[in-house]
Amino acid sequence: MAQQQDDKLKKIIAHAKEYGFIFPSSEIYDGLGAVYDYGQNGVELKNNIKEYWWKSMVYLNENIVGIDSAIFMHPKVWKASGHVDAFNDPLIDNKDSKKRYRADQLIENLMSKIEEKIEKEVNKGRKRFGNDFDEEKFIATNPNVQRHKKKLADIYNRYVKAMQDNDLDELYNIIVDFGIADPETGSKNWTSVRQFNLMFQTQFGSVADDSSRVYLRPETAQGIFVNFLNVMKTSRMRLPFGIAQIGKAFRNEIVARQFVFRMREFEQMEMQFFIRPGTEIEWFEYWKNYRLRWHKNMGLGDEKYRIHEHEKLAHYANAAVDIEFHFPMGFKEIEGIHSRTDFDLSQHEKFSGKKLQFFDHELGKSYVPYVVETSIGLDRTVLAILSASYHEEDVSEKGQTETRIVLSMPPALAPIKAAIFPLVRKDGLPDVARKIHKMLRTRFNVMYEEKDSIGKRYRRQDAIGTPYCITVDFQTLDDNTVTVRDRDTMEQIRVPIERLPQMIEEKISMAQFLEQLDV
């Protein structure tokens, strides 16, 4: 299973590079670890995801507005937020391989493997007993399952307590006691566990002596909190209301791997929802359900999502869940929903000396609002779409072996909406194709292509995820119709040229995409 997952991820990485989605940054200089550039198709996919998120948040909700705050912020912001003192990862080094890992992730990976073993035993029982299979009884009585469950409980209880107590020695003991090995070499020769602060530091000012230390923001949320008063006053908002933002964040991840899943420079889409204290759990449940619907609305497969309840809560939170997606490397977090109480605004009140409160006319008093946060990784969403959309299909015929690679992503998110081909590069067909391209390009992101055979052009567009291919042939010169080929079904129909804008709009409409969510 692990080998299959690794192979799938390798295929996606290679495909993303070959077809202009994602490139290693500074590749001609051998790259820069865990930093990536988005190519011509990747940036279009990113922009379409942003549009989907932004419109679903800001356009579909009367009480949510958007901002774009600066990456550089006053150093006290990060002192108030706790990042200066507490934004750390527990790291452990393997003495033999010289590799560095996050101790918590090593332990969580072991627990995931034990869960897989339990599921494997249950599946064996299901196959053995068929319709007579009683899963609950099987789990309660099967010795292998019970042994795995006891081991999992032992690890889990020790792990949760160690994380809550910030007990680095106990994290080390868990790794040693349960024989956790270096994932790459199998070595168990570990150093002690140490904390490492993840913020990037730089100097602010042109003269070294006069400059001050600032940080590249490790999250976008604080830019929203420090603008709470500005937005509330200028937009004349009353509680509950939200502030949305899309922006870059930076974390000096020592253990950065798995392609764009964990990077040092990444992009977040966050919304902070300000509410009356005492209503936070109700709004937490609302946004948890809404955000899960947003994900499932993309049509990547409902079974690919699950909710993970946080056992250990951050000190500022009273409820937290992750929406996890089944990536090639297993279920991993794609979005977090957190009830942050009044921690952030209260901290900024304390450190800034400014009153960050809302006067509630119904209650006749002022208070610091509570906050429910939704935070989704844009780069992880790109990876989720590429992972779920990538398919290899056998299209062999007449003894000829052929595999079609297709990205069956949601048409509204596809980088290119339609490709226009002349069947051949003569007899006036390119002229007609160019006119169609000019007619469509003001409405949609379309491309013109005439190189290679028509079959190769179809395959290239399949691999990019283009919903429609439009071919101008000799019949076009007679009746002003073209052949339109559907990406997913490969069916071809004749369509009048004048009907193309309407047909494409019906296929790729962002408005229809949003209407499915706005219920």
ABEGO torsion letter per residue (X at the ends): XAAAAAAAAAAAAAAAAAAGABBBBGAAAGEBBGBBBBBAAAAAAAAAAAAAAAAAAAAABAABBBBBBBABBBAAAAAAAGAAAABBBBBBBBAAAGBBBBAAAAAAAAAAAAAAAAAAAAAAAAAAAEAABBAAAAAAABAAAAAAAAAAAAAAAAAAAAAAAGBAAAAAAAAAAAGBBBAAAGBABBBBBBBBBABBBBBBEABAAABBBBBBBABAAAAAAAAAAAAAAAAGBBOBBBBBBBBBBBBBBABBBGEAABBABBBBBBBBBBBBBGAAAAAAAAAAAAAAAAAAAAGAEAAABBBBBBABBBAABABBBBBBBBBAAEBBBABBBBBAEAAAAAAAAAAAGBBBBBBBAAAGBBBBBBBBBBBBBAAAAAAAAAAAABBBBBABBGGBBBBBBBBBBBAAABABABBBBBABBBGGAAAAAAAAAAAAAAABBBBBBABEBAAAAAAAAAAAGBABBBBBBAAAAAAGBBBBBBAAAGBBBBBBAAAAAAAAAAAABAAAAAAAABX
